[in-house]
Amino acid sequence: MEVRWAKLQPLVCCATGNEAAMGSSCETTSIGRTYAIVVLERSMDPSRPVGSAHREDTDKSLREERDKSDREFEEYVGRAATVADAVVEQARDDADEVLREAREADEPRPDRAQSEARGAEDAAIQHQRMEADAKLADERRERTRALAALFALERELTDSHLLAERNRADQAVNNRDDFLGMVAHDLRGFMGEIALRAAMLVRDARDDEAGARSRQVGQGIQRSTAGMKRLVGDLLDVAAIEAGRLHVEVVPGDVATVVRDAVEPFRSAAQTKGIELELEDSPPRVSALFDHDRVIQVLGNLVSNAIKFTGNGGTIALRLAVLGEEVMLTVTDTGVGIPADKLETIFERFTQLGASGRRGLGLGLYISKCLIEAQRGRIWARSVVGAGSSLSFTLPLTR
């Protein structure tokens, strides 16, 4: 975490209308000072704090709010000072008029001695007024300095609390990630053992009614452990994304082969629902820059979602096309479709299309988006409710 020093105006929090009445408001000149503002730099550094993008937004909003408060305060101070000075000037004009009328009533035509005496009186009054103005200016400057010091202290205290809170949050997240990593490692070991025993149960099942039941139970355990592995993997990926440690290894490769490899594991699941899973005609070989395993993961998320939201007897198609300097992969289904207001939010964390029949955590598309963007690609969705959806993503071609 980095602390950047920025030139800001002090925050106004205690201005009152009494200043205008007293004529002791702050001057309208800038009283900017240097305060500590917590600013998080966005970078690809693995040690980058969690949620730094949101923190940058918070810091930006804080700076904008402080600048706005300073501008409003300076405008208020300017108006208050103008009103106060106008009141004092009007009071002096009224006093001068009363004195002039009194003199004219007492002696309309003063002699030389009286004129000199009045001149001396006027000079004394003017001198007193100048002293009062100088004292008032000193009071205003002193009040300005006091307010600036107070505001600086308040803002530095706020920034200190914010920084301490962020440090505590980062420490808590780091502890969570460490704990999650240890638990995930142990869970994967247990799940591997369960999957191994389930495979042995399926393999050793006899060819009779009892063996068929055992085989069915073993296959159910295998499906459950596979789902648990995917869930643990998603949680670890999200933790890596938030911590800025998502690993993507981009190398040249054949995307067409990856698409064919990604389809096969889902054919049995599609056949169970009577869904036709087809691979449309595409170029036999397309060379692009991508991470093989991560693209398989993304395609797996898209195809599994398509199977989930496509009814019995539907169709799911995978298409590969070259567009300029990119290759586009599309998964199209004839399922329930996605509402127009959800076409972007489905790529956010923990987003589900429906509350009923909730499955998973709503992390698949969020992880897919992060993985594709990490490979310098784009991902988006198009849909017509009731007619199906198309989810597409791009990868850069090999030059």
Buried (B, 14 or more C-beta within 10 A) or exposed (E): BEEEEEEBBBBBEEBEEEBBEBBBBBBBEEBEBEBBBBBBEEEEEEEBBBBBEEBBEBBEEBBEEBEEBBEEBBEBBBEBBEBBBEEBEEEEEEEEEEBEEEBEEEEEEBEEEEEEEBEEEEEEBEEEEEEEEEEBEEBBEEBBEEBBEBBBEBBBEBBEEBBEEBEEBBEEBEEEBEEBEEEBEEBBEEBEEBBEEBBEBBEEBEEEEEBEEBBEBBBEBBEBBEEBBBBBBBBBBBBBBBBBEBEBEBEEBBBBEBBBEBBEBBEEBBEEEEBEBEBEEBEEEBEBBBBBEBBBBBBBBBBBBBBBBBEEEBBBBBBBBBEEEBBBBBBBBBBBBBEEEBBEEBBEBEBBBEEEEEEBBBBBBBBBBBBBBBBBBEBBBBBEEEEBBBBBBBBBBBE
